Amino acid sequence: MVASEISKIGKSFYMLSLTSQSFIKCLIHEGYKFFTGVPCSLLSGLIYELEGQKEARYIPAVREDAAVGLCTGAYLAGTMPVLLMQNSGLGYSLNAFTSLNLIYNIPILVIMSWRGKDGKDAPEHIIMGDIDKKLLQTARMEYSMLNKENCEEVLKKAKKKIYEEKLPYTLIVEKGLFDERH
């Protein structure tokens, strides 16, 4: 078996290594069939994989708050949604989350790239890189840092929050976790 493949064992998928392809296949296997978001170079490998999927749909959004709306519509239509965005989009999307998803229990899996980590990035990303986790905490939106070592554990935690509590859950992704296509 190739290391980047996902092998089906019982009813679970086990990732031997974390690639954009294996991660998207895992999400689709877990029932996430609608994907939207605003492009980010750190998530470009995921978007590339989504554009070729037949089992799931990817629709680019012009703003993160619009992507929250698209995800909400997908959920209300019976499809489990995923929102892809960089952390600067958190500012745009917080009102939609707090005035819609959090109070009406409309879940979304958010995959958010962490731009500006440790003050290393383009200047426009530094402030949000310092405060994004604090903003999520203030809004009472749970999150986990996603990495190769904790992927299965974090996805189980997110699935529980999303499927049982019907609340959004954010996976924060550092630069280099997924292959970048730029």
N, C-alpha and C positions, 0 to 999 in steps of 0.2 A: 504494500500500500504506500502510495506517495504521501509524504509528510503533510502536504497542504490539503489533502483530502479529509473529508469527514467520513467516519465509518459509522454505520448504523449498528448498534448493539442493543438488542431489546427494543424499547420504545424511546431510547435516548440517543442523541448524537454526541459523540465525543470528538473534540477537535484535537488533532495531533499537533497542529501549529495554527497560529492565528494569522490568517490572510483575509483580505477583503472578500475573496470568493468563499472561503469556508465560513466566515462570519455571516454573510448574507444568506448562505444556504441554511445555516443554523437558525437564523431568525425566521426564514420562510417555513422551515420545519416546525417551529414553535407556534406558527399560526399568524405571523405578521405578514400581511399581504399588500398593504398600502404604504408607500414611502413617498415622502415629499421633503422639501427643504430648500435652503438657499445654499448654493455651492460654496465650498471651502476647500482650499488646496489640501488640507490635512485629511479631508474625507473624500477626496477625489477618486481614490481607488474603490470605495464603496459605491459611489455614484456610477462609476464606470461599470461595475458588476451589475448594478440594478438596471441600467439601460438595456442590457441584453437578456433580462429575465422574462420568462414566459409565465412563471407561476406567481409573479407579483407585479405590481404596477408602481412606477416612479413618475411623479409629476413635479417638475421644478416649480418653486414658488418665488415670487418677487420680493417678499419680505417675510420675516419669521412669524409675525403675528398672522399674516395670511396663511402661512403653513399650519399654524395651530388651528385655524378655521377649517382648512382642508382636512386635517386629521380628525377634527371633531365630526365633520360631515361623514367621513369614512366610517368612523366608529358607530355613529347613529344609523348608518346604512348596513351595519353588521360586519365590518371588516376591521381587524386590529391594526392600528396605524403606528408608523415610526416617523419621527421628525429628525432630520439631519440639519445641524446648524453649527456655526462657530459661536463661541461664548459672547461675542459682541452682539449677537442676535437675541441674547437673553433679555437685554433691555427693551427691545421692541416687543417681545412676546410676553413679558410678565403680566401686563394688564389682561391679555386674553386668558392666560392661565388662571389668574386670581379671580377674574369675574365670570369665568365660564367653567373651565375644566375642574378646578378645585372645589367649587361650591356645588356643581351638578354631577360630580363623580364621573367624569369623562376621561378615561385613561389614554395616555399616549406614552410610548417609549421614545425618549429623547436621546439622541446620540449627539453629544456636544463636544466639539474640539476645544482644547484648552490653549488658546492663543495667549501670548504674553506671560507664560509661565516663568517665574523667577526673574521677571524683568527682561527676558530675552526674546525679542521679537521686534516687529516694526513698532514705532512709537504709538500708533493708534490702538495697539492691542495691550499695552502695559497696564493701564488702569483697570480694564475689565479683567485682565488676567489675575489681578490682585483681589478683586472683589466678587468674582462670579460665584464662588461657593457660599460666600456670606449672603449674597442675594437669594440663592436657592434656599438657604436656611431661613432667612427672613420670611420668605413666601411659604415656608413649610413644605417645600418640595424636596423629597428625599433623592439622594444621588449616591453613586459609587464611582470610584476611579476604576476604569477598566484597564486591565493589562493581561498579558499572555498567561500569567500564573493564576489569575482569579476569574477568568472568563466564565467558566461553567457555574461557579458559585454566585457570581454577580448576576448572571442571567436568571438564575433560579430566584434570587431575591427580587429582581425587577418583575419577573413574571408573577410572583406572589402579590406584590403591591398592585400591579396592573389588573390581574384577573380576579383577585379576591376583594381588594379594597376599591377597585375602580378609580385609581389615582395615577397621575403622571409619574414617571420615574426617569431620572436622567443618568446616563452613562457618560462620564467625562473621559475623553480620549486625548492622550498626549501625542505630540508630534512623533511620527515614526512608528506608531503602533500598527497602522495599516499602510499598505503600499500606496504611495502618492503618485498620481499620474500627471505630473506637471513638469 
